Amino acid sequence: MEHTFSGLGIEQETLERLSGLGITEPTPVQEKVIPMIASGDNLMFQSETGTGKTFAYLLPLLRKLKAEENPQRNVRILIASPTYELASQIKIQAQAVSRVKCALCIGGAPISRQIEALREKPEIVVGGPSRILELIHLKKLKADHVEVLVLDEADRLLSKELRESTQLLMERLPASVQIIGNSATVSEYTRATLEKARGRILSQEDADESASENGARAIKLVTMPQSDVLREKIEHWAIFAERRQKIDTLRSFIHAAKPEKLLVFTGRKDQVEIITGKLLYKKIDCMGLSAGTDKVLRKSAIDRFRSGKLKVLVTTDLASRGLDIPGISHVVQMDLPSEKDFFIHRAGRTARAGKTGVNCVIGDEFEMRSYAALEKQLGIKVHPKEIRSGKITEPLL
């Protein structure tokens, strides 16, 4: 089999734009799902972070828009995202490889500007499910001609916080709409919620058999093999610190590790301001992101971090969803999340695109015990570390 985008039916103009981004060969998930999406399958696909999930659905959908006439210039594709950063990133990627008009509609930003953007007749709308639903109810966005709904990071969109808006959005769209979901993890809760809203989720083989028997279009579940990035590309460290000493330990870590780019996670949004304030007081340039951060400041922080002008970014799990920033050499977790999926998501911000990285937990005695249990559960190797004389070393026996 020829491992090329042209072999997947991607047209020359898009190929040239992809090449300009340094993308010349499809990833395994792209090879797998592009033909399925192009054929109109309802699909939920699971693949690790950094494997090219966004282009896996964008490329066949953009080709679909180009191939079919739309004289009324109706909105034909909705892409729902759990965060502003991910939605913005999707829009940027869509515009990087096509000329299709795309509008960004996200909560927390002025709705009047988004209504103006919809008057320019975009064929793709990207945004949060609540804001998209609001625009439909206001009759500013016509849902009757929508052909495809993408649930990007479906596990978050179908979580308890966003589930109601996502379900209402699915109910508001035509019954014939093609559903495409993706996530790094597809939990049983996600599967059950989506099945309740939209019908059965079956393996590709079972879905094909079901369709041939009764014509029903089940949602096909595609699970890509794990590439063991968590175990093979990421080095996991553990540094013990009492709770009151954690930020000082982080400061020492930054001086000792000299990271190219460091992403710091905390489970509490009030800690973002405390951590950044203490680091800034110690002359360490950093910025923070939390769910309540002003959109202008969020964009500034991400742009500076992406460009490398900012070396340290402090964030919460929810604020970090969808951050796909190259060159993150180190991740520090200032606490241990209760769910392993959050740990995997945090760690997976480093070691992307074939590179290696370091994931370090700075934890107290309780968190170190939990980390040891997680080590066994995930099959990773955790290396205890200490900071002595300005260097990160093995602990003394």
Disulfide bonds with the S-S distance in Angstrom:
none
